[in-house]
Amino acid sequence: MSCDLSSEMVRLLKANYDSPACDFSKVPGNKVMVDTETDYSEIKDGVKLARTLQIEEVIKGQDFDKLVYGCRANNELLPFPDASFDAYVAGMSLMLVPNHRN
C-alpha cells in the first residue's frame, strides 16, 4: 500500500511501476494497481472522509502473489477500514501534518 497527499507523487508512483526498468512488475505474480483519479484525502463536514476505500473489494477476484496498491490519501485519516493493516509507515511526512498522533 502506498499513499501520498500529492496527486503528482501518485502519478509518479504509477509511472515508476509502468516503466520498463521496474523489476517488481517483471516478476510473475506481482501486480501493481495505482488509482491516479480518486482523491481519498477530501474531508467532508470537517471530520470525515468524503470517500473511503474498501480494499477487500478492490482486490477481490484479482490474481497476484504480491500487490502494490497506490492512491491519493492523507496519512492523518486513511481511507481504509480499521484493522486493514498491521502497520502503517509514514516516512518523511510527520512534519507535514497538524496532528501526527492521528
KAPE-V451112 format. One record per residue. N is the residue number from 1. RES is the residue in three letters. SS is DSSP state (a for helix, b for strand, c for the rest). PHI is phi in whole degrees, 0 to 359 (999 if undefined). NEAR is the number of other C-alpha atoms within 12 Angstrom. Layout:
# KAPE-V451112
n:N res:RES ss:SS phi:PHI near:NEAR
n:N res:RES ss:SS phi:PHI near:NEAR
This chain:
# KAPE-V451112
n:1 res:MET ss:c phi:999 near:31
n:2 res:SER ss:b phi:223 near:30
n:3 res:CYS ss:b phi:236 near:40
n:4 res:ASP ss:b phi:211 near:37
n:5 res:LEU ss:c phi:285 near:29
n:6 res:SER ss:c phi:272 near:25
n:7 res:SER ss:a phi:295 near:24
n:8 res:GLU ss:a phi:295 near:18
n:9 res:MET ss:a phi:294 near:21
n:10 res:VAL ss:a phi:293 near:29
n:11 res:ARG ss:a phi:296 near:25
n:12 res:LEU ss:a phi:294 near:22
n:13 res:LEU ss:a phi:303 near:28
n:14 res:LYS ss:a phi:298 near:29
n:15 res:ALA ss:a phi:299 near:21
n:16 res:ASN ss:a phi:296 near:20
n:17 res:TYR ss:a phi:287 near:26
n:18 res:ASP ss:a phi:281 near:19
n:19 res:SER ss:c phi:294 near:15
n:20 res:PRO ss:c phi:300 near:11
n:21 res:ALA ss:c phi:279 near:11
n:22 res:CYS ss:c phi:281 near:17
n:23 res:ASP ss:a phi:291 near:15
n:24 res:PHE ss:a phi:303 near:20
n:25 res:SER ss:a phi:291 near:24
n:26 res:LYS ss:a phi:276 near:16
n:27 res:VAL ss:c phi:281 near:15
n:28 res:PRO ss:c phi:302 near:14
n:29 res:GLY ss:c phi:95 near:15
n:30 res:ASN ss:b phi:276 near:20
n:31 res:LYS ss:b phi:224 near:26
n:32 res:VAL ss:b phi:236 near:33
n:33 res:MET ss:b phi:229 near:30
n:34 res:VAL ss:b phi:234 near:29
n:35 res:ASP ss:b phi:268 near:30
n:36 res:THR ss:b phi:267 near:26
n:37 res:GLU ss:b phi:262 near:18
n:38 res:THR ss:b phi:275 near:24
n:39 res:ASP ss:b phi:259 near:27
n:40 res:TYR ss:c phi:273 near:33
n:41 res:SER ss:c phi:261 near:30
n:42 res:GLU ss:c phi:291 near:23
n:43 res:ILE ss:b phi:265 near:19
n:44 res:LYS ss:b phi:246 near:13
n:45 res:ASP ss:c phi:57 near:8
n:46 res:GLY ss:c phi:76 near:10
n:47 res:VAL ss:c phi:224 near:12
n:48 res:LYS ss:b phi:227 near:17
n:49 res:LEU ss:b phi:287 near:23
n:50 res:ALA ss:c phi:289 near:19
n:51 res:ARG ss:c phi:225 near:21
n:52 res:THR ss:c phi:240 near:27
n:53 res:LEU ss:c phi:238 near:28
n:54 res:GLN ss:c phi:271 near:17
n:55 res:ILE ss:a phi:301 near:26
n:56 res:GLU ss:a phi:298 near:15
n:57 res:GLU ss:a phi:289 near:12
n:58 res:VAL ss:a phi:295 near:18
n:59 res:ILE ss:a phi:270 near:20
n:60 res:LYS ss:c phi:302 near:10
n:61 res:GLY ss:c phi:80 near:9
n:62 res:GLN ss:c phi:278 near:17
n:63 res:ASP ss:c phi:251 near:15
n:64 res:PHE ss:c phi:200 near:18
n:65 res:ASP ss:c phi:264 near:15
n:66 res:LYS ss:b phi:229 near:19
n:67 res:LEU ss:b phi:235 near:24
n:68 res:VAL ss:b phi:248 near:25
n:69 res:TYR ss:b phi:241 near:28
n:70 res:GLY ss:b phi:237 near:36
n:71 res:CYS ss:b phi:199 near:37
n:72 res:ARG ss:b phi:272 near:35
n:73 res:ALA ss:c phi:205 near:35
n:74 res:ASN ss:b phi:259 near:33
n:75 res:ASN ss:c phi:290 near:34
n:76 res:GLU ss:c phi:281 near:30
n:77 res:LEU ss:b phi:216 near:33
n:78 res:LEU ss:c phi:287 near:35
n:79 res:PRO ss:c phi:275 near:33
n:80 res:PHE ss:c phi:256 near:27
n:81 res:PRO ss:c phi:299 near:16
n:82 res:ASP ss:c phi:305 near:15
n:83 res:ALA ss:c phi:66 near:12
n:84 res:SER ss:c phi:288 near:15
n:85 res:PHE ss:c phi:224 near:14
n:86 res:ASP ss:c phi:280 near:8
n:87 res:ALA ss:c phi:207 near:9
n:88 res:TYR ss:c phi:224 near:18
n:89 res:VAL ss:c phi:257 near:15
n:90 res:ALA ss:c phi:250 near:23
n:91 res:GLY ss:c phi:287 near:13
n:92 res:MET ss:c phi:57 near:11
n:93 res:SER ss:c phi:225 near:18
n:94 res:LEU ss:a phi:297 near:16
n:95 res:MET ss:a phi:283 near:13
n:96 res:LEU ss:a phi:261 near:16
n:97 res:VAL ss:c phi:247 near:16
n:98 res:PRO ss:c phi:296 near:13
n:99 res:ASN ss:c phi:227 near:13
n:100 res:HIS ss:c phi:294 near:16
n:101 res:ARG ss:c phi:287 near:11
n:102 res:ASN ss:c phi:300 near:14
